[in-house]
């Protein structure tokens, strides 16, 4: 009986089948957002010249308290209007990560960054439900005129949370109108952030732009995806 037993042992160890079955990794399930989603119509929200005339970037960065030496993420960076100006604001000791979910837009921005020799800027490709940011890395995460394009806000915000440093803020600029009209009502924005464990720090209108700016801080433990409840909107 010794030979058959040895053969069984060899078969078990030949690598064709794992000796220990690994549990299947299950992706977390998030609630579906109860709101329309705006389509991405352009990587350019407005011309850079028009935005500079009203000092848009300067005012947003002032309100967001972005300073020298900070590390900032520009989500939905598009052609890089904020990316370029953020790099100037944080200086040589700061860092900017520009992210977009459209490969062609990402590539064009990477070319611009290289052309302008912005050594403190990196460019990467994200996913619609995951910004794919490194953990504990950012003092500020900016989402400018793009939040209404996020189809899965709860998954996105949940995966964004670990990227913030202690005391880090998420800064959202959007128009006060329905999401299908390329805006986000402030009450809906606050509700969706709160559902994932963020507290609103401040909110203010941006005169002359038709938009508002809101900042959020992650507080407490990140909720389990199954515990997140979708916000409901009227109509």
Secondary structure, 3 states (H helix, E strand, C coil): CHHHHHHHHHHHCCCCCCCCCCCCCCCCCCCCCCCCCCCCCCCCCCCHHHHHHCCHHHHHHHHCCCCCCCEEEEECCCCCHHHHHHHHHHCCCCEEEEEECCHHHHHHHHHHHHHCCCCCEEEEECECCECCCCCCCEEEEEEECCHHHCCCHHHHHHHHHHHEEEEEEEEEEEECCCHHHCCCCHHHHHHHHHHCCEEEEEEEEECCCCEEEEEEEECCCCCCHHHCCCCCCCC
